[in-house]
Amino acid sequence: MALKRYRDPYLDKDLVTAGAVRNISVDNGRVSVDVELGFPAEGYRGQLESELRRQIEAIGGISAVEVAINSAIVPHSVQKGVKAFTNIKNIIAIASGKGGVGKSTTAVNLALALSAEGANAGILDADIYGPSQPRMLGAHQKPQTVDGKSMEPVISHGIQSMSIGYLVDEEAPMIWRGPMVTQALEQLLRDTNWRDLDYLVVDLPPGTGDTQLTLAQKIPVSGAVIVTTPQDIALLDARKALKMFEKVDVPVLGIIENMSTHICSKCGHEEHVFGEGGGQRMASQYGVDLLGSLPLDISIRENADDGHPSVIADPDGRVAQIYRDIARRVSAHLSLQAKDYSAKFPNIVIQNS
């Protein structure tokens, strides 16, 4: 079959094997194909249509080809014993073993990239001690409440968001012990009226402490993404984060290598200042995918500090396109995991034999 010759770069398999081809009809040399992707792909749709049309036309004897591509995002399975949310299809945790690797900047750009690709996306700032998402999103208003019991998410750049930073002064230190922090995280998640999210990106604090364990054990997480830099010290801690998710049965969707290369703002020269290939070696070691590599580019920092992350500030630029490519890879990897049929059919009880 012609369609089986095209290997989708995000699913890493052909569309027939991936179950994405919904219908094929042939009538007097006219071919019609319906494809349903399990991930948002606005920036990829045109390329995919052209490639599938080329593959079909190469058969010979074809007078016309019509290719229809759409996306259908569904809930995917979470940890055993943890109940999924009805208003959030998938929660994706963004983690790192240590601070300073650009995890929060990556998280907000990933959420914005998912939105740019056509998904209904949100972000939860789970770093109670050092919330940074309000500044990165350029949003500083207090969350509104309709019923006096729950909060409405703050909307910025087209995505829903919630952070302790919306509720306290930006310079006020959070002098709380562990149990108060984990309780605050649960309340921020459960007491926010998230509006039919396809993906909620959770920006975790660095490390593998109470907050991370609370998320992994009490909150329905569909998958996790590890952010690291190429240097050995960062990779050492990133491995700990990856192993933590493995222990609590949260699938690791892949690794993002941040600050992979430095691009000189004066001459454009690119070099590996933090080492080379560390993310790929870690991915190969643990049998996960390297989702993408981002440069150490001054514009990423400047845009985030200005409240207009790169995906918004320069949507057609190289950095934004890398983030959008990563967003497609993350969501495509998630689409291949087991689906949560209980979320779609709540009255069906699935028993393990």
N, C-alpha and C positions, 0 to 999 in steps of 0.2 A: 504494500500500500504506500502511495506517495507520501501521505501524512506521517508515516512512521520513519521516513528518512530525515525529518527535521527534529533535531534534539533541542528542546527548549532550554535556554541558558539558565533560567531561574529554577525550573523544576528538575533540571539535570536528567531529563528523560524525554522520550517523545510524548506527544499529547495523547496519543491513543493509549499507551501504557499508563499514563497518568490519569486516565479516565476523564479527560477534558473535552473530548469530542462527543457532542450530544446527538448530532444528527448529520447524516450525509445523504443527499439525494442526487440522482443522475437522471436527466431527461433529455434525450436527443442531443447529447453533447454538452448540455448545460449542467454544471455541477454547483451544488449549494452545500456549504458546510457551516454548521453551527458549533462554536467553541465556547465553553464556559470555564473560565479560569477561577480558581479558588482564592485568588489574591488580586488586589487592586493593581491596575496596569495601564493607566492613562498614557504614560510616557512611552509605553512599549507596544501599544495596540496597533499603531500604524505599521511599525516594523514587522510585527507578527503577521498581519494581514498580507503584506507584500510578500513575505517569505512563503506563506502557505499557498498563495496564489501562484507563485513561481513554481513551486513543487508540483502543483496539480497540472498547470499548463504544460509542464515538461513531459507529461504522459503521451501527448499526441491525440489528435482527434477531438480535442476539447474546444468548443466554440465560445463558451462563456463560463466564468468562475465568479461565484458570489461567496464571500466569507464574512460571517457575522461573529463578532467576538464580544462577549460581555463577562462581567465578573460577578460571582455570588459568594459572599463571605459568610461563613457559618461558624458556630462555636466549635471549639476543639476540646478534647478531653483534658481534664485537670487531675490533680493529685487525688488519690483514693481517699474517700471520707470527707472531702471538702466540697461544699455545695457551691455551684456556679451562680453567678448573678444573672438575673433575667434581662437587665438593661446593659450588660457588657458582654459581648460575645467572646472576646479574647483579651487576656491580660498578659503583657510581655514585660518581663523584668529586665532592666538594664543594670548590670553589675560590674564591679571591678574589685580586685583584691586590695588595691591601694588608691589613695587620692592622687590628684595631679595628672591623671592620664586623659582628661577631657571627657569623662563619662557624661557629665550633665549637659555639656554642649552637644555631644553626640545624641543623647536622649531627646532633647528638644528638637533638634534637626530631624531626627528619625520620625518623631510624631508629626512634624510639619510635612515631611516627605510623604508619609502615608496619606495624609490629607490631600496633598497635591496629586497623588496617584488615584484619588477618587474615593478613599475610605473616610468614614466618620471616625475621627481619631481624637484622643484626649491624652493628657499627661498628668500623672500624680507625682508631686515632689515628695518623696519619702524621706528626705534628709531633714529630720527635725532640727538638728543642731545647726546645720548650715544650709538653709533653703536658698536656692539660687534661681529657680525657675521664674519667679515674678519679675526679676530684673531682666532675665534673658527674653521673656515674652513682652517686656515693656508694659506690664500690667501691675498696678499697685492698688486697685480698688478693693474694698471689703466685699466679700461674697454676700449676696442678697439671700434673704430667707422669705418663703411664702407662708409657711405654717408655723414658724417659730421653733421648729425642731430640726429641720434639715437645711442644708445650704445648696444654693444654685452654683454650678460651676462657673468660674470666670472664663469668659470667651475672649481669646486674643488670637489674631491672625488666623481665624477660622477653626481653631481647635479649643476644646474644653480643657480646663485646668483647675487644679486645686493644690494648695500649698499652705503650710503653717505660716509661711511668709506673708500671706494675705491677712492673717489674723493678728500678727504682732508687729511691733516696730522693727524696721530693717536692721537696726543696730542693737536691738535688745537680745542679750544672750539667753539661750534656753538652758537654764540650770536645772535639769531634770534627771532623775535616775531612770534606769532601764525600763522598769514596768510602766512608768508614765509615758515614755517615748513610744513604746509598742502600742499602748492604749490610744495614744494620739493618732498613730498611723492608721489603726483600724477605724477610728472615728472619721478621719478625713476621707477614707475610702467608702465606708458604709453610710455615712450621713450626708454624702453629696448626691444630688439628684442627677447623676450622669444620664445623658439623653441618648439612648440607643446607640452605644458605641460599638463599632466594629473592632477597634483596638484601643486598649488603654495601656499606654507606655508608663511604666513605673520606674522613676529615677531613684535607685537605691543609694544609700550612703556607702562609702567604701568599706571593705572589710567583710567579715562573716560572723557578726555578732547578733544581738537580740533582734534588731530590726529585720535583718535578712532571714533569720529563722522564723520570725512571726509571719513574714510574707510567705515563706516556703511551706509552712505547716498549717496556716489558718486561712490564707487567701487563695482563691482558685487561680493558679498561674498556668497558662497554656504553654509557655516556653520562656527561656532566658537567653540573653545575649551578653557575652563577656567582652568588655572593652579593655584593651591593653595598649602599651607602646612596645616597640620592638626590643627594648633593652632587657637584659636578663633579670634585673631586680623587679621590674614591673611584671614580667612573665611569671616569675616565681609566685607572686601573690595572686595573679590571675588564675593560676592553676588551682589555688585553694578555693577560689570562688566557684570554679567549674566543678570541682569535686564535691563542694557543698550541695550544689543543685543535683548532682548525681545521687547523693545519699538520700535526698528527700523526694526523689522520683519526679523532678521537674526537668523536662527535656531541654538540653542546651541546643539552641538553633544555630549557633555558630559564634565566631569570634570576629570582632572589628579591630583592626590595627590602626590606632590613631597616631598622629605625628610620625607617620612612616618615613616621610622625606621632608626636608626643609627646602622651601622655595624662597630664594632671595628676592626681597621686594624691589631691589634696585636693578639687578641684571637677569633675574629669572633662573639663575643656576639652581639645580636641584641636587641634593646630596643626602645620604643616610646618616644623619648626625647621631641618632640613637641606636644605630645598628641596623642590620638588614635581614629580613626573612624570619624574624622571631615569631611573628604571628602565624605564619604558614607552618613553621616547625611545630608549634604548639597544637595547631589544628590537626596536623597529620598524626601527632603523638596520641591524641585523644579521639581520633576518628570523627571529628566534626569539621565543618567547612569554614574557611576564611571568607567571611561575607563581603569584605572590602577593606581597602586601605585608604586612609585620609592623610593629606599632607599637613605639615606644620606651617600653616599659612596665616599671616597676621590678620587677614580679613576675617577669618573665622572668629578670632578673639574680639576684634573690633565690632563686628556685627552683633555678636552675643551681648557684649557690654552695652551696646546701643539699643537693645531691645528689639532688634530685627535680625534674627539668626539668618545664616547664609541662604537657606532655602527660600526665605522671604526677601532678603535684601538684594540678592542677585540670582533670581530663579533660573536664568539661562546660563549662568556661569559654570565653570568646571566643578567647583566644590559642591554646588547644589545638585548637579547631575550625579555626582558620586553618591551623595546622600540618597537620592531617589533610586539609584540602582541598588543600594544596600537595602532600602525599604522594600523593594520588590523581592529581593532575595530572602529577607527575613520572613515576609508574609507568604512567599511561595513555599519555603521550607515548612512553615507552620501548616500550610494547606495540605501537605502530604501526611500529616499526623492523623491519628484516629479522631473521628468526629464525635462530638458529644451529642448523641442521639436523645439523651434525656432532656436536653435543653429545647429540642424541637418537638419531641413527643413526651411530655412530662408524665403521662399516664402509663408509659411502657416501662416495665421493670426488666432489666437485662440481668440474667443470672449466669454466673460462671459455672460450667460443668466440671 
